[in-house]
Amino acid sequence: MTLSAGPEGCYGPDMASDPAAVREERTGLTTGRARVVAVVLTLDEELHLPSCLASLRWCDEVVVLDSFSADRTEEIARDAGARFVQHPFTGFGAQRNWALGALGLAHEWVLFLDADERVPAALADEIRALTRSAPPELAAFRVRRRFHLWGRWLPRSSDYPTWVVRLVRRGRVRYVDRGHGETQVVDGDVGALEHDLIDENLRGIEAWFDRQNRYSSREAALEEAGAAPLASTLCGLLSRDPLIRRTSARQAAGHLPLRGGWHFLYSYLLRGGVLEGRDGFTLCVMRAMYQQMIAIKRHDLRRRRAPPRSGMGGS
C-alpha cells in the first residue's frame, strides 16, 4: 500500500451513487478491532456524535473529549460504550496535546476526529493495516477530508483535497494552535492515507456563518501578527508537501486586494465549481465571503492600532 499522496485532481467515485457503499460508510462495517485509540472532540454534539461513534466501532478504544456540553453528548457517548472525559477547550491543538499527554491512552496510534466527521469502512481497513505494519520512522499519517453540504460532496467548490494530520503516533507529534486550526511538529516521517475522511456538518447555514465569524477573527489576528513575506510564500506554493502548500496559499491570499473576489474566481472557474450547479455556486460565494471577512477584520485591527486622525470628521 502506498504511503505517498495520490494525484490532487483525482476525486474518486461519489459514494452517494452506490447505496451499499453509503450504508457501509455510515455504519462503519469492518471486521475485527484495531489497536487504535480514537479521540473525538465535542461541544454540544448530540446531532453529529451518533454517526461519528458508529463509524469507530473498529477501534479498540474510543474517547469522547468534551468541552462541557449542555446537551445529550455525555449520554450518547456513554451509551455507545465510549470513555467520556471533560476538559476546558482553549484551541484544537491544545486540546489534542492534552489528550495525548493526560488521558493514559491504551495504544500508541491515536486517531483524532471532530464530531461531524466519519470514518468510512475503507479508511478504517486501511488504518488497521498500516498501524500494524508501519515502520518506526513513520510518526503520523495525513488524510484528505471530503466536505459534504446539502447531502452531497462538492469537491470542486470546496477546494478538495484538504489534507489534515489526524493519525499520529503518541509521543512523536505535537500540535500547535494556529488561527482557528492547528499545525503540527512531527518527529519522523508523515505518510498519506489513500482513502478519505467524511466531513459533514448538519447544523445549517446560520451555524456555518457563526463559525466563520469566529474563525475569521482568529485568522485575521494570526495574519496580522505574523504576515509572511511574499517571496517565502511563493516558494511555499511550490512545495511537494500539501500541508505547506495549503498554508502558503492562505498566506498568499493575504497579499491580494479583493481577496474574496479572487477566491471566488479561483474556486468557481479555475477549480470547476461552476460544474456543481447552484450548490457549487452558493458554496463558492460562502467561501469567498469568509476570505473577505478576514480582509475586513485585518483592516479593522490595523485601524484600531493606528493613532486617531486629526481634522474634521474624526474618522
Summary of the structure (lengths in Angstrom):
residues: 315
radius of gyration: 20.4
end to end distance: 61.5
largest distance: 74.4
contacts: 958
relative contact order: 0.12
helix: 43%
strand: 23%
